[in-house]
Amino acid sequence: MAEQIHKSDVAGTTWDPNQYLKFADHRLRPALELLNRVPLEAPQVIYDVGCGAGNITRIIADRWPSATVYGMDNSSEMLEKAAAVPSGIRWIQDDVMTWTPPEPPGLIYSNAALQWVDGHEDLFPRLIGLLPTGSCLAVQMPLSWGMVSHRLMRDTLSDGGPNRAPIGSESLRVAMARKWVEDADIYYDWLASRVSHLDIWETEYVQVLQGEDPVLEWVTSTGLRPILNGLDDADRDIFLNTYRQRLRTAYPMRADGHTLYPFRRLFIVAVV
Ligand SMILES: C[S@@+](CC[C@H](N)C(=O)[O-])C[C@H]1O[C@@H](n2cnc3c(N)ncnc32)[C@H](O)[C@@H]1O
């Protein structure tokens, strides 16, 4: 079995719930589209894995008011924010790689979280193995590795320093070079023989963003965090100066002041 590491471990990352929630509308849409494809009438026990600040968890709890709903995350910052809003949701701090649900799940839902966890070849069958017959796993993950914004992160770490020198440590560059989410056919091969119903699809959202450097703002709350946390102050400045310019060229502001940021996402709904 491959050693299980988390992308967020690479640089001892912390989450900033407020930065993450800045683009709440764009982030909400795929979460709801995933939820709408869950083919269950009334799951009794639901887990929102990697629940973050709990925004989606509360929507899940509203959709199935008689269910017991758990929000699970390994970030105390996110859970603190989640628990600050009164609700009947049970918040638990745990790591999805080693987590065991306290009650048998009817639904394990995970939006925009599992891309931070390595070892999907083991993780996905493990999650399916936690499900009793008739229950469901629903997952959405960004397919960001191939996107220009993320390629430019890797390029800038490799050649963005003075005299086109690499920036930061070799281990950071290696971690950022990893493709953390596989293509859809790989998940199909891992899951198809283990489930009774499997729905897999991809959607590219042409996100219309506002502001001076909106793509930089976007990635600052997610994919750029391991780099920002993994560089010292001087290297972070060098990185950001080059990266910001490259993003402005790759994603030019339109005549009306908006910036288009196409963003691709993978969805998986599996019923056992
Ligand atoms: C991008 S946020 C998504 C939050 C929420 N699902 C949403 O859609 O708004 C990713 C979340 O995954 C959590 N996470 C990352 N690795 C995790 C792990 N190994 N176990 C549990 N949660 C994890 C992070 O702490 C973070 O709150």
The ligand as an SDF file (V2000), in Angstrom:
LIG
                    3D

 27 29  0  0  0  0  0  0  0  0999 V2000
  -12.1160   23.2430    0.1280 C   0  0  0  0  0  0  0  0  0  0  0  0
  -12.7260   22.8700    1.7010 S   0  0  0  0  0  0  0  0  0  0  0  0
  -14.3840   22.3130    1.3460 C   0  0  0  0  0  0  0  0  0  0  0  0
  -15.3320   22.5190    2.4670 C   0  0  0  0  0  0  0  0  0  0  0  0
  -16.7940   22.1130    2.2050 C   0  0  0  0  0  0  0  0  0  0  0  0
  -16.9020   20.7050    1.8550 N   0  0  0  0  0  0  0  0  0  0  0  0
  -17.4060   22.9620    1.1340 C   0  0  0  0  0  0  0  0  0  0  0  0
  -17.7030   22.4520    0.0500 O   0  0  0  0  0  0  0  0  0  0  0  0
  -17.6240   24.1550    1.3830 O   0  0  0  0  0  0  0  0  0  0  0  0
  -11.8740   21.3490    1.9880 C   0  0  0  0  0  0  0  0  0  0  0  0
  -12.0260   20.8190    3.4050 C   0  0  0  0  0  0  0  0  0  0  0  0
  -11.4670   19.5080    3.4480 O   0  0  0  0  0  0  0  0  0  0  0  0
  -10.8870   19.3540    4.7200 C   0  0  0  0  0  0  0  0  0  0  0  0
   -9.9330   18.2430    4.6740 N   0  0  0  0  0  0  0  0  0  0  0  0
   -8.7770   18.1800    3.9770 C   0  0  0  0  0  0  0  0  0  0  0  0
   -8.1280   17.0210    4.2180 N   0  0  0  0  0  0  0  0  0  0  0  0
   -8.9240   16.3250    5.0830 C   0  0  0  0  0  0  0  0  0  0  0  0
   -8.7980   15.0500    5.7090 C   0  0  0  0  0  0  0  0  0  0  0  0
   -7.7440   14.2690    5.4870 N   0  0  0  0  0  0  0  0  0  0  0  0
   -9.7860   14.6380    6.5360 N   0  0  0  0  0  0  0  0  0  0  0  0
  -10.8530   15.4330    6.7870 C   0  0  0  0  0  0  0  0  0  0  0  0
  -11.0280   16.6590    6.2040 N   0  0  0  0  0  0  0  0  0  0  0  0
  -10.0710   17.0930    5.3770 C   0  0  0  0  0  0  0  0  0  0  0  0
  -10.2370   20.6950    4.9800 C   0  0  0  0  0  0  0  0  0  0  0  0
   -9.9430   20.8920    6.3320 O   0  0  0  0  0  0  0  0  0  0  0  0
  -11.2870   21.6460    4.4470 C   0  0  0  0  0  0  0  0  0  0  0  0
  -12.1860   22.0660    5.4310 O   0  0  0  0  0  0  0  0  0  0  0  0
  1  2  1  0
  2  3  1  0
  2 10  1  0
  3  4  1  0
  4  5  1  0
  5  6  1  0
  5  7  1  0
  7  8  2  0
  7  9  1  0
 10 11  1  0
 11 12  1  0
 11 26  1  0
 12 13  1  0
 13 14  1  0
 13 24  1  0
 14 15  1  0
 14 23  1  0
 15 16  2  0
 16 17  1  0
 17 18  1  0
 17 23  2  0
 18 19  1  0
 18 20  2  0
 20 21  1  0
 21 22  2  0
 22 23  1  0
 24 25  1  0
 24 26  1  0
 26 27  1  0
M  CHG  2   2   1   9  -1
M  END
$$$$
